[in-house]
Amino acid sequence: MSQPTVAVIGAGWAGCATAVELARTGAQVTLYEAARVPGGRARRINYQGNTLDNGQHILLGAYRDTLQLMRTVGLQPSQLLMRLPLQMRYPISENGMDLLALRLPAPLHLALGVLRAKGLSLADKLSIARFASAARWMGWQLNRDCPVSELLERFEQTDRLIKLMWRPLCIAALNTPPERASAKVFLAVLRDSLGASRAASDMLLPRANLSALFPDAAIAWLQKHGGKVMLGTRVSAINAGDGYWKINTEQRIDHSQHIVISTSAAHAQTLLLEIDDALADTLNFEYEAITTCYLQYAPTVHLPAPMLALIDDPDSQRWGQFVFDRGQLDHKQSGLLAVVISASGTATESGAQALEQSVAQQLANDLQMPELATPLWGKAITEKRATFACVPDLQRPRHATAHRGLWLAGDYTESEYPATIEGAVRSGMKVAAAIRAKARAEAKAKAK
Ligand SMILES: Cc1cc2nc3c(=O)[nH]c(=O)nc-3n(C[C@H](O)[C@H](O)[C@H](O)COP(=O)(O)OP(=O)(O)OC[C@H]3O[C@@H](n4cnc5c(N)ncnc54)[C@H](O)[C@@H]3O)c2cc1C
């Protein structure tokens, strides 16, 4: 059987997954990436000689396909990711809560973790138990989608638990506030975290920069296994030929039997407009921003844990939702804190510098560490179109299109997951499997 030729556009996590998975089974793959650094919305950046990420990320033990692909390209996830038990820990002074799953088999790991949690009343703990048993009974599924806030009301969750756990979890996972976020997608995320095995519920914090976590190795692996990789090469247009596709870049025109558009939805729209404006129209999403505020202190500065939750309150200019002590993840980053603000549209209105100052002040107050008010330097990075707004009943496009050989991969394509690394990787794996199946069927038909 002759192997299909495939052009993969975009070396984000979806594109890298598609390309590796196809090349692994013999396809002739060319991967085009507009930027010089692979990784897309989960990539390394350089800021004044410091290697940072475009945004602090967190993975879950449930990211099965991502972890598997990391191994395929020769990486060891256990070396590159710090594995923490599921947790929601606030600094003591916050009057928050301290919930830490135990190293026990599920569901005991969480049940006993909740029982031992500090800062929660009996009513709050019963409220979690009520949520978990109702969600389990429903198979973590809903017939009719609704906002997360409605689901929380239906499950009679206490105000304190909503404030300290459900709201921050919803914003972190779906990058959409509970009043507008899809309860169906939220339940799917909880099924694979709160409701899953202990290992699946673990939180995985990157010890290396995000490009080094998979995309760099994926590219090296592809080159070693016969794939072509063209970094710094933007595809400006695609056109259908007779049984093949033309891929236009500034330098050349290539031909391929299949094209996988694995850019963000907005960039895919631009490429599709010339071919199929109705399909391009289905890629109209609303977006939510995410800001990561990096604050560098003296290398001796450490937090009590690698990751802590913070109580945000926009009315009093408290924007930070989670803080990560990068120095505990990578000793070369000692003293570097990364504060995450999801759904950060309003937070960025008064400018990056004002935001850095208020976040530093918030850290100093909440952690009772006055020295945190005056970092050596700060850098707030905002990805304006970080993810699509994950609202109820959102229609997401399928991977296969009506055009022979034209496929879509990316975190926005049909999936029960929100926009995540695992969603992106799974989309790439699915497209690769579909192309393989198509090639097999065509070879069979030809042989008859
Ligand atoms: C700040 C931030 C924090 C996040 N936090 C988390 C988290 O904690 N956990 C989690 O799982 N997910 C998180 N996400 C979401 C996650 O990063 C994305 O869902 C995922 O990276 C999307 O990957 P993708 O491959 O689908 O798309 P992208 O990453 O957008 O990749 C598309 C690629 O296509 C390239 N491209 C575009 N147009 C062209 C063209 N014409 N020619 C060639 N190349 C082109 C782009 O340069 C890009 O590299 C976060 C996202 C952001 C921005």
The ligand as a Tripos MOL2 file, in Angstrom:
@<TRIPOS>MOLECULE
LIG
   53    58     1     0     0
SMALL
NO_CHARGES

@<TRIPOS>ATOM
      1 C1         -2.0820   31.2050   28.7160 C.3       1 LIG1
      2 C2         -2.6830   29.8510   28.4730 C.ar      1 LIG1
      3 C3         -2.8210   28.9580   29.5250 C.ar      1 LIG1
      4 C4         -3.3600   27.6980   29.2970 C.ar      1 LIG1
      5 N1         -3.4260   26.8090   30.3190 N.ar      1 LIG1
      6 C5         -3.7040   25.5210   30.0480 C.ar      1 LIG1
      7 C6         -3.5470   24.5300   31.0380 C.ar      1 LIG1
      8 O1         -3.1770   24.8170   32.1790 O.2       1 LIG1
      9 N2         -3.7840   23.2240   30.7160 N.ar      1 LIG1
     10 C7         -4.1820   22.8660   29.4590 C.ar      1 LIG1
     11 O2         -4.3360   21.6590   29.2090 O.2       1 LIG1
     12 N3         -4.3670   23.7980   28.5020 N.ar      1 LIG1
     13 C8         -4.1370   25.0980   28.7580 C.ar      1 LIG1
     14 N4         -4.2690   26.0490   27.7750 N.ar      1 LIG1
     15 C9         -4.8130   25.6460   26.4690 C.3       1 LIG1
     16 C10        -3.7720   24.9940   25.5700 C.3       1 LIG1
     17 O3         -2.5760   25.7280   25.5450 O.3       1 LIG1
     18 C11        -4.3340   24.9250   24.1680 C.3       1 LIG1
     19 O4         -5.5930   24.2880   24.2010 O.3       1 LIG1
     20 C12        -3.4430   24.1520   23.1970 C.3       1 LIG1
     21 O5         -2.1130   24.5730   23.2910 O.3       1 LIG1
     22 C13        -3.9590   24.3710   21.7780 C.3       1 LIG1
     23 O6         -3.1430   23.6640   20.8750 O.3       1 LIG1
     24 P1         -3.4770   23.6080   19.3270 P.3       1 LIG1
     25 O7         -2.3990   22.8090   18.7070 O.co2     1 LIG1
     26 O8         -4.8750   23.1880   19.1310 O.co2     1 LIG1
     27 O9         -3.4140   25.1190   18.7750 O.3       1 LIG1
     28 P2         -2.2470   26.1910   18.8170 P.3       1 LIG1
     29 O10        -1.4620   26.0380   20.0330 O.co2     1 LIG1
     30 O11        -2.8910   27.5130   18.5890 O.co2     1 LIG1
     31 O12        -1.2930   25.8300   17.5940 O.3       1 LIG1
     32 C14        -1.5080   26.3050   16.2930 C.3       1 LIG1
     33 C15        -0.1820   26.5450   15.5970 C.3       1 LIG1
     34 O13        -0.4340   26.8730   14.2410 O.3       1 LIG1
     35 C16         0.4890   27.8530   13.8320 C.3       1 LIG1
     36 N5         -0.0860   28.5410   12.6390 N.ar      1 LIG1
     37 C17        -1.1710   29.3510   12.5870 C.ar      1 LIG1
     38 N6         -1.4230   29.7380   11.3230 N.ar      1 LIG1
     39 C18        -0.4650   29.1520   10.5510 C.ar      1 LIG1
     40 C19        -0.2020   29.1570    9.1480 C.ar      1 LIG1
     41 N7         -0.9740   29.8320    8.2980 N.pl3     1 LIG1
     42 N8          0.8690   28.4590    8.6930 N.ar      1 LIG1
     43 C20         1.6620   27.7540    9.5440 C.ar      1 LIG1
     44 N9          1.4470   27.7220   10.8940 N.ar      1 LIG1
     45 C21         0.3930   28.3960   11.3900 C.ar      1 LIG1
     46 C22         0.6280   28.7420   15.0600 C.3       1 LIG1
     47 O14         1.8240   29.5030   14.9980 O.3       1 LIG1
     48 C23         0.6190   27.6920   16.1700 C.3       1 LIG1
     49 O15         1.9270   27.2600   16.4790 O.3       1 LIG1
     50 C24        -3.8010   27.3410   27.9860 C.ar      1 LIG1
     51 C25        -3.6800   28.2490   26.9420 C.ar      1 LIG1
     52 C26        -3.1260   29.4790   27.1700 C.ar      1 LIG1
     53 C27        -2.9720   30.4340   26.0190 C.3       1 LIG1
@<TRIPOS>BOND
     1     1     2 1
     2     2     3 ar
     3     2    52 ar
     4     3     4 ar
     5     4     5 ar
     6     4    50 ar
     7     5     6 ar
     8     6     7 ar
     9     6    13 1
    10     7     8 2
    11     7     9 ar
    12     9    10 ar
    13    10    11 2
    14    10    12 ar
    15    12    13 ar
    16    13    14 ar
    17    14    15 1
    18    14    50 ar
    19    15    16 1
    20    16    17 1
    21    16    18 1
    22    18    19 1
    23    18    20 1
    24    20    21 1
    25    20    22 1
    26    22    23 1
    27    23    24 1
    28    24    25 2
    29    24    26 1
    30    24    27 1
    31    27    28 1
    32    28    29 2
    33    28    30 1
    34    28    31 1
    35    31    32 1
    36    32    33 1
    37    33    34 1
    38    33    48 1
    39    34    35 1
    40    35    36 1
    41    35    46 1
    42    36    37 ar
    43    36    45 ar
    44    37    38 ar
    45    38    39 ar
    46    39    40 ar
    47    39    45 ar
    48    40    41 1
    49    40    42 ar
    50    42    43 ar
    51    43    44 ar
    52    44    45 ar
    53    46    47 1
    54    46    48 1
    55    48    49 1
    56    50    51 ar
    57    51    52 ar
    58    52    53 1
@<TRIPOS>SUBSTRUCTURE
     1 LIG1         1 GROUP 0 **** ****
